[in-house]
């Protein structure tokens, strides 16, 4: 654990541009191991299940999923790539189905 701490302390103040080229492979290896251990810890945590009937707007869902805008979510719905329902002209996203979709899209750590 001390090696992880030293690596993080070294990277944060110095910045990645200051890492010597010869050290990059070692640092990447340490970071990958940290990533794998953190993923393992996340899988141990029990994530509360969303409500069964909650329908989310694209704006609400975009606030919950980093990197997605309402426009992108509507595009995915048009392409039938994300779980959604139409209520008249409105598009809503079932919370439980979207949670399952996200889980299916998330790759397992190496």
N, C-alpha and C positions, 0 to 999 in steps of 0.2 A: 504494500500500500504506500510505502514511503516513496517508491519510484514514481507512482502515479501523482502523488502530491508534488514532487519536485518538477515533474513534467508540466503539470498545470500551472504551477507558480512561475515556471520559466516561460511558458507560452503567453500567459496573460499580460504580464508587464512588458515583455520584450516585443510581443506581436509576432505573427507568423512570418513576416518578412525578415525577421532577425535570426530565424533558425538556420544554422549552417546547412548547406546542401547535404553534407555527409551524415547529418543527424536526422534528416527527414524520414528515412525508412524506419528507424528505431522509434521515433515519435509516433509515426502512423501505426506501428504495431501496438504500441502502448494504448493509443486512442481506440483502436479496434477492440482490444481486450476490455477496456473500460466500457465501450459501447455494448459488447456482448454481456458483460456482467450487469449493466443497468437494464438491458432488455430482460434478462432473467429475473431481476427483481421486480420489474413491472408485471411480468406474467404471474408472479406470486400474489400480487395485490388483487383482491376481489373488486371488480369494477361494478358499481351499481347498474342494474339494468334499467333502461329507459321505460317510460310508461307505454303500455300497449297501443293506446289510441291517440297519441299525441301527433298531430300533423303540424309540421313546421313550414313557415314561409321560406323562400329562398334567402331573404335578408337575414332571418334568424339563424338558418343553417350556416350561412356564410360567416357569421360571427363565431360559430363554434368550430368550424373547420379552417385551420390556417391555410392560406394560399388559394382559397376559393372565393370568387365573387358571386353575387347573385346571377349575373349574366352567364358565367361559366356553368353554374348549376342548372339554369334553364337550358343551356346548350346541351348538357349531358342528358337532361330529361328528354329533349327533342330527339336525341340520338338513342334514347332508351338504354342508356348506360348507367343510370342511377335509379333506385326505386323511387317512384313518384305516383301520385294519383291526380287526376283532373277532376275538379269540381266546377262544372261549367267551363269558363275560360281560365279559371285559376289553377295553378299548379301548386300542390303541396307535397311535402316529403315526410313519409311516416318515420318517426324517430327510431323505432326499433329496427325497421328494415334498413335504414341508412346506417345504423350502428353495425349491423351484420355485414353490409356492403363494405364499410370501411375495414372491418376485420378481415374480410376476404381479400381485400386489395393490399393489405399490409404484409410485406414479406417477412419471413422469419429471419432473425439475425444469424449470421454465420458463426 
